[in-house]
Amino acid sequence: MNCNIFVFCLLYTIYGGGSKSDGDNQTFATSPLTHNRLYSYNTARNSKNNYGYIDGGIDYQRTFSVEERCQKGRALHLQR
């Protein structure tokens, strides 16, 4: 009896994500003598990041009967 097994697997991974960041900053410049404020300014930031990837693979396996392995030169010899 000739019984071969064929296995075909398709593997994939999809990954994604992101981040968001907001912030404010206030800066003052003062006189070293009088400690009075000379000037000031505000800064604001806003950032958004997205990322992701796709990965995949294919796996194919097949078994051979003993007769097929011997006929095609694929004999497996185990020794102790």
C-alpha positions, 0 to 999 in steps of 0.5 A: 500500500502506498500512502503519502502525506502532503502537508502545506502550511501558510504562516503569516504575522501582521503587527501594528501599533502607534503612539501619540505624545503632546506637551507644552513648555514655558521658558523664562529669561531673567536679568542676573542683576535685578531678577526681572523677566527679560522675555519668555516664550512657550513651546508646544509639541505634538507627535504621532507615530505609527508602525507595523510589519507583515511577515510570512512563510510557506512550509511544504512537507511530504512523506515518501514510502520506503519503496519510493525512498529506495528507488529515488536514492533517498534511503535513510540509513540508521546506525547504532 
